């Protein structure tokens, strides 16, 4: 099968399409024919080893001190179950699934992957019936991060939410999930992304190139930093007395119930993954080059030929 491997940290050019052995599922695993994957910020950081200074050494010890331990990147995927181990009960051959590869030994930049039926760090489930493979692949990481942090902030009906970085993957889901709670949402983004953020359902937008959100007269129950580029001290200027600040810099956790909730929201039409660009697996270098520029809207998808 084809897979994208990288043997050293560096620019997108370290990614190489390579022929490797097709995996064989163990008793508790499903073999998934991957239809789509994505390029997340996590993939870019792992490829380049661009970790914050404070966490650089711990991250290198986990992911590979001198060269990457995990040779195949790709944190999320969608596809079809082609085989299953004898102990698998939740899935059947032919099921269309979506999920993550968190803390597995391999990623989703490949034609096939073996996923445990369930494991401690990641999740997999039957994909939303109304989403294409491309859109389903783009839902788990950004969607679960947004849902986890909004629940941490005690999101509930009628609350006011400011999403800083509303046009990114996490931010675009945060806007839509907050709206599903009938909250009022203000999205902060650049000039070129105003229309996109409005299309996601934001009630108001703030163009950060023209206006500082911290100077707004309005105050909010929740300030959600979806890109890790603002601070709690700044957010306090527009938070209500009991308001909550959350950021993607905080620890999050993937939970099966959160993936199921996202599936339900998608099938109800309350959240729709926003796809900026799609690339074939063979053009993975261009996909990473595009994401490296830091200007992607929503999600970038990798299409894997069936």
C-alpha positions in Angstrom: 0.0 0.0 0.0 1.0 3.7 -0.3 1.8 5.7 2.8 3.5 9.0 3.6 6.6 8.5 5.7 9.0 10.9 7.3 12.4 9.8 8.7 13.5 13.2 10.1 12.1 16.4 11.4 12.0 19.4 9.0 10.0 21.2 6.3 7.2 19.6 4.2 9.8 18.1 1.8 10.7 15.5 4.5 7.3 13.8 3.7 7.7 10.9 1.2 5.1 8.8 -0.5 6.3 5.2 0.0 5.2 1.6 -0.7 4.9 -0.4 2.5 3.2 -3.6 3.7 -0.6 -3.5 4.2 -1.3 -4.0 7.9 -3.2 -7.1 9.2 -5.7 -6.5 12.0 -5.2 -8.1 15.4 -8.1 -9.8 17.2 -9.4 -6.5 18.7 -8.8 -4.4 15.7 -10.5 -3.3 12.5 -8.7 -2.7 9.2 -10.0 0.5 7.7 -9.6 1.4 4.0 -8.9 5.2 4.4 -10.8 7.5 2.2 -9.7 10.8 3.7 -7.4 12.3 6.3 -6.5 15.9 7.2 -3.5 18.2 7.9 -3.9 19.4 11.5 -1.8 21.8 13.4 -0.6 18.8 15.4 0.7 17.1 12.2 2.6 20.2 11.3 4.2 20.5 14.7 5.2 16.9 14.8 6.7 17.1 11.3 8.7 20.2 12.1 9.3 19.5 15.8 8.0 23.0 16.4 7.2 22.7 20.1 7.1 25.5 22.6 10.5 26.0 24.3 9.2 24.8 27.7 7.9 21.5 26.2 10.5 20.9 23.5 12.6 18.3 25.4 9.6 16.4 26.9 7.9 16.4 23.5 11.1 15.1 21.8 11.4 12.4 24.5 7.9 11.3 23.7 7.8 11.6 20.0 11.5 10.9 19.2 14.6 12.7 20.4 16.7 12.7 17.2 14.2 11.3 14.7 10.4 10.7 14.8 9.2 7.5 16.4 5.9 7.6 14.6 6.8 7.5 10.9 3.3 8.1 9.5 1.5 11.3 10.4 -2.2 11.9 10.3 -4.4 12.4 13.4 -7.9 11.8 12.0 -9.6 9.9 9.2 -12.7 8.5 7.6 -13.0 5.2 5.7 -14.6 1.8 5.4 -14.1 -1.3 7.5 -12.5 -3.9 5.2 -11.6 -6.6 7.8 -12.1 -7.1 11.5 -10.5 -9.2 14.2 -12.4 -12.1 15.8 -13.0 -10.2 19.0 -14.5 -7.1 17.4 -18.2 -6.6 18.2 -19.0 -2.9 17.6 -18.2 -2.8 13.8 -19.0 -4.9 10.8 -17.3 -5.2 7.4 -18.6 -2.4 5.2 -19.2 0.1 8.0 -18.3 3.7 7.2 -16.3 5.0 10.1 -14.4 8.1 11.3 -12.1 8.7 14.2 -8.6 9.5 15.4 -5.2 7.8 15.6 -4.1 9.4 18.9 -1.2 7.6 20.6 -1.2 4.8 18.1 2.0 3.7 16.5 0.9 4.9 13.1 -1.2 7.6 11.5 -3.7 8.2 8.7 -1.5 9.3 5.8 -1.9 5.9 4.3 -4.3 3.7 2.2 -5.0 1.4 5.2 -4.8 1.5 9.0 -5.6 -0.9 11.8 -7.6 0.7 14.6 -8.4 -0.9 18.0 -12.2 -1.3 18.5 -11.6 1.0 21.5 -8.5 2.3 23.3 -7.5 4.7 26.0 -6.5 7.8 24.1 -8.4 7.8 20.8 -11.8 7.2 19.3 -13.6 5.6 16.4 -17.3 5.3 15.5 -19.7 5.0 12.6 -19.5 8.2 10.6 -22.4 10.7 10.3 -24.7 9.5 7.6 -25.1 12.9 5.9 -21.4 13.7 5.7 -19.0 12.9 2.9 -15.8 11.1 3.7 -13.9 14.3 3.3 -16.1 16.2 5.8 -16.3 13.3 8.2 -12.5 13.1 8.4 -12.3 16.7 9.3 -14.7 16.5 12.2 -13.0 14.5 15.1 -10.0 16.6 16.3 -11.3 20.1 15.9 -14.8 19.2 16.9 -13.9 17.3 20.0 -11.4 20.0 21.1 -14.1 22.7 20.7 -16.8 20.6 22.5 -14.5 19.6 25.4 -13.4 23.2 26.1 -16.9 24.6 25.8 -18.2 22.0 28.2 -15.2 22.9 30.5 -16.5 26.5 30.3 -20.0 25.4 31.3 -21.6 26.3 28.1 -25.4 26.5 28.4 -28.4 28.0 26.7 -28.3 31.7 26.2 -24.7 32.4 27.2 -22.5 34.9 25.3 -19.4 33.5 23.7 -16.4 35.2 22.1 -14.3 32.9 19.8 -10.8 34.2 19.1 -9.6 32.6 15.9 -13.1 31.7 14.7 -12.0 30.8 11.2 -9.7 27.9 12.1 -10.6 24.3 12.5 -11.3 24.4 16.3 -12.7 28.0 16.1 -15.2 27.1 13.3 -16.5 24.2 15.4 -16.6 26.4 18.5 -18.9 28.9 16.8 -21.3 26.2 15.6 -21.4 24.2 18.8 -22.0 27.3 20.8 -24.8 28.2 18.5 -26.3 24.8 19.0 -26.7 25.8 22.6 -28.6 28.9 21.5 -25.7 31.1 22.6 -24.9 34.5 21.1 -21.5 34.2 19.4 -19.0 36.9 18.4 -16.2 35.6 16.1 -12.8 37.2 15.9 -11.0 36.7 12.7 -9.2 38.6 9.8 -10.8 40.7 7.2 -10.8 37.9 4.5 -12.6 35.5 6.8 -15.4 37.7 8.0 -18.0 36.2 5.5 -16.9 32.7 6.3 -17.4 33.2 10.1 -20.8 34.8 9.5 -21.8 31.8 7.4 -21.0 29.5 10.4 -23.7 31.3 12.4 -21.7 34.0 14.3 -24.0 36.8 15.4 -21.3 39.4 15.3 -17.7 39.5 14.0 -14.6 41.4 15.0 -11.8 42.0 12.4 -8.7 41.8 14.6 -6.7 43.7 11.9 -9.0 46.7 12.5 -10.1 46.4 16.1 -8.9 45.0 19.4 -11.5 42.7 20.9 -10.3 43.6 24.4 -11.6 47.1 23.8 -15.2 46.0 23.1 -17.8 47.4 25.4 -19.7 44.1 25.4 -18.8 41.5 28.0 -19.0 37.7 27.6 -19.7 34.6 29.7 -17.0 32.7 27.8 -13.9 33.8 25.9 -12.6 30.8 23.8 -9.0 31.1 22.5 -9.1 28.8 19.5 -5.6 29.5 18.2 -3.5 29.9 21.3 -2.7 33.5 20.5 -4.5 35.5 23.2 -4.3 35.4 27.0 -6.4 35.1 30.0 -5.3 38.5 31.3 -6.4 40.1 28.0 -9.6 38.1 27.9 -10.5 39.3 31.4 -11.1 42.8 30.0 -14.2 41.5 28.3 -15.3 38.7 30.6 -18.2 39.0 32.9 -17.6 38.7 36.7 -18.1 35.0 36.6 -16.9 34.6 33.0 -14.6 31.7 31.9 -11.5 31.8 29.7 -10.6 28.6 27.8 -7.8 28.0 25.3 -6.5 25.2 23.1 -3.3 25.4 25.2 -5.2 23.6 27.9 -5.2 19.9 28.1 -8.1 18.2 26.4 -9.3 14.6 26.2 -10.8 12.5 23.4 -14.0 10.8 24.6 -16.3 8.4 22.8 -19.3 10.3 24.0 -18.0 13.5 22.6 -17.5 11.9 19.1 -21.0 10.6 19.3 -22.3 14.0 20.3 -20.6 15.5 17.2 -22.1 12.8 15.0 -25.5 13.7 16.3 -25.0 17.5 15.8 -23.8 16.8 12.3 -26.7 14.6 11.4 -29.1 17.3 12.8 -27.4 19.8 10.6 -26.2 21.9 13.5 -22.5 21.6 12.6 -20.9 21.4 9.2 -17.1 20.9 8.7 -15.6 23.7 6.6 -13.2 22.4 4.0 -10.7 25.0 2.8 -8.7 22.9 0.4 -8.4 19.2 -0.6 -5.2 17.5 -1.9 -4.5 13.9 -3.1 -2.2 11.8 -0.9 0.5 12.2 -3.6 0.5 16.0 -3.1 1.0 15.8 0.7 4.0 18.2 0.5 1.8 20.9 -1.0 -0.8 20.4 1.6 1.7 20.8 4.5 3.2 23.8 2.7 -0.2 25.5 2.6 -1.0 24.8 6.2 2.5 26.0 7.2 1.6 29.5 6.0 -0.9 29.8 8.9 -3.8 31.1 6.8 -6.0 28.0 6.3 -9.7 28.3 6.9 -11.4 25.5 8.7 -9.8 22.2 7.5 -7.4 20.9 4.9 -8.3 17.4 3.7 -6.1 14.7 2.2 -8.0 12.5 -0.3 -6.9 8.9 -0.6 -7.9 7.1 -3.8 -10.3 4.2 -3.3 
